[in-house]
Amino acid sequence: MEKDTLVFGTHGVVALGLIAFGAYRVSGGAVVPGALNVVMAAAVVVVGRYVADLA
């Protein structure tokens, strides 16, 4: 597996975890913190793509 694929894949897995936790928080009534988790997931994907392009 290439290094850039591994870096982006790892960031993708972390982002999926953040999205799942954000959905859990939203379902529990904490809409704003859940939405922040989803926004952070998007940021993790963007950083992962950037770092993968550097590798």
Backbone as numpy.savetxt, mean C-alpha at the origin, in Angstrom:
# Nx Ny Nz CAx CAy CAz Cx Cy Cz
13.93 -14.05 -10.14 13.08 -12.87 -10.14 13.98 -11.63 -10.14
13.59 -10.67 -10.93 14.38 -9.46 -11.01 14.18 -8.59 -9.77
15.19 -7.80 -9.48 15.17 -6.97 -8.27 14.03 -5.96 -8.29
13.78 -5.31 -9.43 12.73 -4.30 -9.48 11.34 -4.93 -9.31
11.14 -6.14 -9.82 9.87 -6.83 -9.64 9.66 -7.19 -8.17
10.72 -7.64 -7.52 10.64 -8.00 -6.11 10.33 -6.77 -5.25
10.97 -5.66 -5.53 10.75 -4.43 -4.77 9.30 -3.96 -4.93
8.82 -3.93 -6.17 7.46 -3.46 -6.41 6.44 -4.45 -5.84
6.71 -5.73 -5.94 5.81 -6.73 -5.38 5.69 -6.63 -3.87
6.81 -6.39 -3.21 6.79 -6.23 -1.76 5.97 -5.02 -1.35
6.16 -3.91 -2.06 5.37 -2.72 -1.77 3.89 -2.97 -2.04
3.60 -3.74 -3.07 2.21 -4.07 -3.38 1.56 -4.88 -2.27
2.28 -5.84 -1.71 1.74 -6.66 -0.62 1.47 -5.80 0.61
2.39 -4.91 0.92 2.19 -4.00 2.06 0.97 -3.11 1.82
0.82 -2.63 0.59 -0.33 -1.79 0.26 -1.63 -2.56 0.39
-1.65 -3.83 -0.02 -2.86 -4.64 0.15 -3.22 -4.80 1.62
-2.22 -4.97 2.46 -2.47 -5.05 3.90 -3.05 -3.76 4.44
-2.53 -2.62 3.99 -3.06 -1.34 4.43 -4.50 -1.14 3.95
-4.80 -1.56 2.73 -6.17 -1.43 2.22 -7.12 -2.31 3.02
-6.69 -3.53 3.32 -7.54 -4.44 4.10 -7.79 -3.87 5.50
-6.74 -3.34 6.13 -6.92 -2.77 7.46 -7.79 -1.51 7.40
-7.64 -0.72 6.33 -8.49 0.46 6.17 -9.94 0.08 6.00
-10.20 -0.98 5.23 -11.59 -1.45 5.06 -12.16 -1.94 6.39
-11.33 -2.61 7.18 -11.77 -3.06 8.50 -12.13 -1.88 9.40
-11.30 -0.84 9.35 -11.58 0.34 10.18 -12.84 1.06 9.72
-13.05 1.14 8.41 -14.25 1.78 7.89 -15.48 0.98 8.30
-15.40 -0.34 8.24 -16.54 -1.17 8.63 -16.83 -1.04 10.12
-15.84 -0.68 10.90 -16.04 -0.47 12.33 -16.51 0.93 12.67
-16.69 1.78 11.68 -17.21 3.12 11.91 -16.16 4.22 11.91
-14.91 3.87 11.80 -13.84 4.87 11.78 -13.51 5.20 10.32
-14.32 6.06 9.73 -14.21 6.34 8.30 -12.94 7.10 7.96
-12.65 8.14 8.70 -11.47 8.97 8.38 -10.16 8.19 8.56
-9.95 7.50 9.69 -8.72 6.71 9.79 -8.63 5.62 8.74
-9.75 5.00 8.39 -9.74 3.99 7.34 -9.37 4.58 5.99
-9.90 5.76 5.70 -9.56 6.42 4.44 -8.08 6.80 4.41
-7.54 7.18 5.55 -6.11 7.50 5.62 -5.26 6.27 5.33
-5.71 5.10 5.79 -5.00 3.87 5.47 -4.98 3.62 3.96
-6.08 3.88 3.30 -6.15 3.68 1.85 -5.25 4.68 1.14
-5.21 5.91 1.61 -4.33 6.92 1.02 -2.86 6.52 1.21
-2.54 6.00 2.38 -1.17 5.55 2.63 -0.82 4.37 1.73
-1.78 3.51 1.46 -1.55 2.39 0.55 -1.19 2.90 -0.84
-1.89 3.91 -1.29 -1.58 4.50 -2.59 -0.17 5.09 -2.59
0.19 5.74 -1.48 1.54 6.32 -1.39 2.61 5.23 -1.40
2.34 4.10 -0.75 3.30 3.00 -0.73 3.50 2.44 -2.13
2.43 2.34 -2.91 2.55 1.85 -4.28 3.37 2.82 -5.13
3.12 4.11 -4.97 3.86 5.10 -5.76 5.35 5.05 -5.40
5.66 4.98 -4.12 7.06 4.91 -3.70 7.69 3.61 -4.19
6.93 2.52 -4.14 7.45 1.24 -4.63 7.79 1.29 -6.10
6.93 1.93 -6.90 7.21 2.06 -8.34 8.46 2.91 -8.55
8.60 3.99 -7.78 9.75 4.87 -7.90 11.05 4.13 -7.55
11.03 3.42 -6.44 12.22 2.70 -6.01 12.55 1.58 -6.99
11.53 0.91 -7.51 11.77 -0.16 -8.48 12.41 0.41 -9.76
12.01 1.59 -10.14 12.62 2.22 -11.32 14.07 2.60 -11.08
14.42 2.90 -9.84 15.81 3.22 -9.50 16.70 1.98 -9.51
16.11 0.84 -9.18 16.91 -0.40 -9.05 17.36 -0.93 -10.39
